[in-house]
């Protein structure tokens, strides 16, 4: 995985720092994208790190004990509504809410 990213960086920046992208090279290619993380906050205000994910959808999938297909969640409005109702029931019953959070501990930050 790392070698794939390094090859892509070299292609984007050009091995000697010249970029084939207008603007700021690697930044123009979208490789500097900041990822937002989401997690569960319980009724005491504590974040539950084992539910951390890169989207609210993924957090919802972790909360539920039953399987929901990712592709169907993306393409089917009725399937997504069923999923959202199930997630809301669990959140209300537990007194939880899905909130934005910082980068999880132990994950490496991207170099500038």
C-alpha positions as CSV (number, residue, x, y, z in Angstrom):
1,X,0.0,0.0,0.0
2,X,2.8,2.4,0.9
3,X,4.7,1.7,-2.3
4,X,1.5,2.4,-4.3
5,X,1.1,5.8,-2.6
6,X,4.8,6.6,-3.1
7,X,4.6,5.8,-6.8
8,X,1.5,8.0,-7.1
9,X,3.2,10.8,-5.3
10,X,6.3,10.6,-7.6
11,X,4.0,10.7,-10.6
12,X,2.1,13.7,-9.2
13,X,5.1,15.6,-8.1
14,X,7.4,14.4,-10.8
15,X,10.5,12.8,-9.3
16,X,12.4,16.1,-9.1
17,X,9.6,18.1,-7.5
18,X,8.1,19.3,-10.8
19,X,4.4,18.7,-10.9
20,X,2.2,17.8,-13.9
21,X,-0.7,19.4,-12.0
22,X,-1.3,23.1,-12.0
23,X,-1.3,24.8,-8.6
24,X,0.5,23.2,-5.8
25,X,1.2,19.7,-7.3
26,X,0.3,17.1,-4.8
27,X,-2.3,19.3,-3.1
28,X,-4.0,19.9,-6.5
29,X,-4.2,16.1,-7.0
30,X,-6.2,15.7,-3.8
31,X,-3.6,13.7,-1.9
32,X,-3.6,16.1,1.0
33,X,-7.3,15.5,1.8
34,X,-8.2,15.8,5.4
35,X,-10.3,12.9,6.7
36,X,-13.1,13.5,9.2
37,X,-13.6,10.9,11.8
38,X,-16.9,10.1,13.5
39,X,-17.6,8.2,16.7
40,X,-20.3,7.6,19.4
41,X,-20.7,9.9,22.4
42,X,-22.4,8.3,25.3
43,X,-24.8,10.0,27.8
44,X,-21.9,11.0,30.0
45,X,-20.1,12.8,27.2
46,X,-17.4,10.2,26.8
47,X,-16.4,9.2,23.2
48,X,-16.4,5.5,22.5
49,X,-13.2,4.8,20.4
50,X,-14.2,1.3,19.3
51,X,-17.0,2.9,17.2
52,X,-14.7,5.4,15.4
53,X,-14.9,5.4,11.6
54,X,-14.5,7.8,8.6
55,X,-18.2,8.2,8.0
56,X,-21.5,8.4,9.9
57,X,-22.7,5.4,7.9
58,X,-19.8,3.2,9.0
59,X,-20.3,4.2,12.7
60,X,-24.0,3.3,12.2
61,X,-23.0,-0.1,10.8
62,X,-20.7,-0.7,13.8
63,X,-23.6,0.1,16.2
64,X,-26.0,-2.4,14.7
65,X,-25.8,-6.1,15.5
66,X,-27.3,-7.0,12.1
67,X,-25.6,-6.7,8.7
68,X,-26.5,-3.9,6.2
69,X,-24.9,-4.1,2.8
70,X,-22.8,-1.0,2.0
71,X,-23.6,-0.9,-1.7
72,X,-27.4,-1.1,-1.1
73,X,-27.1,1.6,1.5
74,X,-25.6,3.8,-1.2
75,X,-28.1,3.1,-4.0
76,X,-31.4,2.3,-2.3
77,X,-33.3,5.1,-0.5
78,X,-35.8,2.6,1.1
79,X,-32.9,0.4,2.4
80,X,-31.1,3.4,3.7
81,X,-34.3,4.6,5.5
82,X,-34.7,1.1,7.2
83,X,-31.0,1.3,8.2
84,X,-31.4,4.9,9.6
85,X,-34.5,3.8,11.6
86,X,-32.6,0.9,13.1
87,X,-29.6,3.1,14.0
88,X,-31.8,5.7,15.6
89,X,-33.5,3.1,17.7
90,X,-30.2,1.9,19.1
91,X,-28.9,5.4,19.7
92,X,-32.1,6.5,21.5
93,X,-32.1,3.3,23.6
94,X,-28.5,3.7,24.7
95,X,-28.5,7.5,25.0
96,X,-25.8,7.8,22.4
97,X,-25.2,10.2,19.5
98,X,-22.9,10.2,16.5
99,X,-20.4,13.0,16.7
100,X,-17.4,14.3,14.8
101,X,-14.1,13.6,16.5
102,X,-10.3,13.9,16.0
103,X,-7.9,11.4,14.5
104,X,-8.0,8.1,16.5
105,X,-5.0,7.5,18.7
106,X,-2.4,5.3,17.2
107,X,-3.1,6.3,13.6
108,X,-0.4,8.1,11.8
109,X,-0.8,11.7,10.6
110,X,-0.1,12.5,7.0
111,X,3.2,14.3,6.3
112,X,2.8,17.8,4.8
